[in-house]
Amino acid sequence: MKRLFYVRHGETHMNVARLLSGQAETPLTEKGKEQARAAGKELKQKLPHIDLIVCSPYERTYETAQLIADEIGFPVNKIQKNDMFAERSFGVLEGKSGDDFLAVHEYRDFDTVEGAETIQQLQKRAEIAFEWLRALKEDNVLVVGHGAFARAIKRVVKGLPHTHEYEIDTSIGNAAIVELV
């Protein structure tokens, strides 16, 4: 039976500065690297052998995936980058303070930002990504991705509509491990 695991990337410099990174590149902090190593150690101790690691195309997820791979003995050169697992775009707010935006707007207003991917669009992408994951021949798959995408794919797995993004907090911490299926 297929098992799918999800890990959000380790802490980044933009996380620390409380800036919206979305699809912007931002490196892991030293703490983020240690979080990734710790996630790898936890995976090795508590979970089955990982047959495949897939990550978003961004450096922060690839570095997190590499650090995990090193800990669990997975060949780094076999990590697959896939654009389907990219973080939500925050459009013109990329690199800006999310706190400043939320001081005068509601969370759902991110959907109206110029160039931003809406939660509904993100969830549709997560549906496609989940179907792709389910079709893989590998039994134990680890996805290394991002926070908003994690919430979207968790909703897809549970059969919840995209509107649950606005109703319940399902955030996932840096380098936290979630079993999707």
Secondary structure, 3 states (H helix, E strand, C coil): CCEEEEEECCCEHHHHCCECCCCCCCCECHHHHHHHHHHHHHHHHHCCCCCEEEECCCHHHHHHHHHHHHHHCCCHHHCEECHHHCCCCEHHHCCCEHHHHHHHCCHHHHHHCCCECCHHHHHHHHHHHHHHHHHCCCCEEEEEECHHHHHHHHHHHHCCCHHHHHCCCCCCCCCCEEECC
